[in-house]
Amino acid sequence: IQMDGYRTLKAGQAVRFDVHQGPKGNHASVIVPVEAETAA
């Protein structure tokens, strides 16, 4: 999770992320909360 301070997300919080193929299928990386992205 890409953000300042303690990294936590709330249920239903909007995020942006990249999808990568891993050995067990797709997984998310570079997870950024949408509010943090607009404030930066």
N, CA, C and O atoms as a DFTB+ gen file, in Angstrom:
160 C
 N C O
     1  1       0.865      -1.179       0.000
     2  2       0.000       0.000       0.000
     3  2       0.899       1.225       0.000
     4  3       1.723       1.400       0.898
     5  1       0.741       2.062      -0.997
     6  2       1.585       3.243      -1.168
     7  2       0.915       4.454      -0.528
     8  3       0.039       5.072      -1.133
     9  1       1.329       4.800       0.708
    10  2       0.796       5.970       1.400
    11  2       1.689       6.298       2.577
    12  3       2.495       5.466       2.991
    13  1       1.559       7.502       3.127
    14  2       2.344       7.909       4.285
    15  2       1.750       7.323       5.559
    16  3       0.555       7.035       5.625
    17  1       2.605       7.149       6.579
    18  2       2.138       6.691       7.885
    19  2       1.750       5.223       7.889
    20  3       2.192       4.440       7.048
    21  1       0.908       4.866       8.863
    22  2       0.446       3.487       9.008
    23  2      -0.403       3.109       7.798
    24  3      -1.318       3.849       7.439
    25  1      -0.123       1.997       7.177
    26  2      -0.803       1.586       5.953
    27  2      -2.012       0.725       6.268
    28  3      -1.876      -0.437       6.652
    29  1      -3.185       1.296       6.107
    30  2      -4.420       0.561       6.340
    31  2      -5.485       1.040       5.363
    32  3      -5.465       2.189       4.922
    33  1      -6.398       0.165       5.034
    34  2      -7.520       0.508       4.165
    35  2      -8.814       0.195       4.901
    36  3      -8.870      -0.734       5.707
    37  1      -9.854       0.976       4.620
    38  2     -11.174       0.740       5.200
    39  2     -11.996      -0.086       4.221
    40  3     -11.755      -0.045       3.014
    41  1     -12.960      -0.831       4.733
    42  2     -13.841      -1.622       3.877
    43  2     -14.552      -0.709       2.892
    44  3     -15.133       0.299       3.295
    45  1     -14.517      -1.039       1.626
    46  2     -15.184      -0.262       0.597
    47  2     -14.413       0.947       0.106
    48  3     -14.900       1.674      -0.760
    49  1     -13.210       1.183       0.642
    50  2     -12.409       2.340       0.237
    51  2     -11.929       2.157      -1.205
    52  3     -11.460       1.080      -1.573
    53  1     -12.045       3.206      -2.014
    54  2     -11.613       3.142      -3.412
    55  2     -10.091       3.199      -3.494
    56  3      -9.451       4.001      -2.813
    57  1      -9.521       2.340      -4.333
    58  2      -8.075       2.299      -4.530
    59  2      -7.754       2.158      -6.015
    60  3      -8.609       1.785      -6.819
    61  1      -6.504       2.465      -6.362
    62  2      -5.963       2.241      -7.703
    63  2      -4.824       1.245      -7.524
    64  3      -4.082       1.329      -6.545
    65  1      -4.673       0.300      -8.457
    66  2      -3.625      -0.711      -8.309
    67  2      -3.214      -1.263      -9.666
    68  3      -3.935      -1.127     -10.654
    69  1      -2.043      -1.886      -9.694
    70  2      -1.558      -2.596     -10.875
    71  2      -1.779      -4.085     -10.646
    72  3      -1.656      -4.570      -9.521
    73  1      -2.105      -4.810     -11.711
    74  2      -2.311      -6.257     -11.630
    75  2      -1.123      -6.958     -12.277
    76  3      -0.700      -6.603     -13.377
    77  1      -0.591      -7.957     -11.578
    78  2       0.538      -8.738     -12.088
    79  2       0.203     -10.220     -12.004
    80  3      -0.510     -10.652     -11.099
    81  1       0.720     -10.995     -12.950
    82  2       0.545     -12.440     -12.945
    83  2       1.582     -13.061     -12.022
    84  3       2.782     -12.867     -12.217
    85  1       1.132     -13.801     -11.026
    86  2       2.026     -14.490     -10.109
    87  2       1.936     -15.989     -10.319
    88  3       1.190     -16.443     -11.186
    89  1       2.678     -16.768      -9.547
    90  2       2.674     -18.224      -9.710
    91  2       1.316     -18.861      -9.404
    92  3       1.027     -19.956      -9.885
    93  1       0.484     -18.187      -8.610
    94  2      -0.841     -18.724      -8.266
    95  2      -1.969     -17.897      -8.873
    96  3      -3.115     -18.006      -8.437
    97  1      -1.660     -17.073      -9.873
    98  2      -2.681     -16.254     -10.520
    99  2      -2.391     -14.769     -10.346
   100  3      -1.292     -14.376      -9.957
   101  1      -3.390     -13.961     -10.640
   102  2      -3.222     -12.512     -10.570
   103  2      -3.114     -12.024      -9.135
   104  3      -3.709     -12.600      -8.224
   105  1      -2.340     -10.946      -8.943
   106  2      -2.288     -10.280      -7.645
   107  2      -2.082      -8.784      -7.874
   108  3      -1.571      -8.364      -8.912
   109  1      -2.488      -7.992      -6.885
   110  2      -2.399      -6.531      -6.984
   111  2      -1.092      -6.046      -6.379
   112  3      -0.577      -6.626      -5.424
   113  1      -0.561      -4.960      -6.959
   114  2       0.618      -4.304      -6.399
   115  2       0.475      -2.805      -6.628
   116  3      -0.411      -2.371      -7.365
   117  1       1.328      -2.023      -6.010
   118  2       1.298      -0.555      -6.086
   119  2      -0.125      -0.072      -5.779
   120  3      -0.749       0.611      -6.591
   121  1      -0.618      -0.435      -4.606
   122  2      -1.975      -0.096      -4.186
   123  2      -1.977       1.318      -3.614
   124  3      -1.244       1.607      -2.668
   125  1      -2.800       2.200      -4.187
   126  2      -2.851       3.600      -3.767
   127  2      -4.303       3.975      -3.487
   128  3      -5.142       3.872      -4.382
   129  1      -4.621       4.409      -2.256
   130  2      -5.979       4.893      -1.983
   131  2      -6.287       6.102      -2.870
   132  3      -5.418       6.951      -3.072
   133  1      -7.492       6.193      -3.394
   134  2      -7.854       7.266      -4.314
   135  2      -7.754       8.627      -3.644
   136  3      -7.303       9.570      -4.294
   137  1      -8.152       8.790      -2.363
   138  2      -8.048      10.078      -1.693
   139  2      -6.599      10.527      -1.580
   140  3      -6.313      11.708      -1.773
   141  1      -5.693       9.636      -1.279
   142  2      -4.275       9.980      -1.145
   143  2      -3.723      10.429      -2.492
   144  3      -2.875      11.320      -2.549
   145  1      -4.188       9.830      -3.558
   146  2      -3.717      10.175      -4.891
   147  2      -4.161      11.585      -5.267
   148  3      -3.374      12.329      -5.851
   149  1      -5.391      11.976      -4.954
   150  2      -5.886      13.298      -5.320
   151  2      -5.298      14.385      -4.428
   152  3      -5.171      15.528      -4.865
   153  1      -4.935      14.055      -3.184
   154  2      -4.360      15.028      -2.254
   155  2      -2.891      15.296      -2.551
   156  3      -2.370      16.354      -2.195
   157  1      -2.217      14.348      -3.201
   158  2      -0.775      14.491      -3.456
   159  2      -0.475      15.443      -4.580
   160  3       0.691      15.663      -4.908
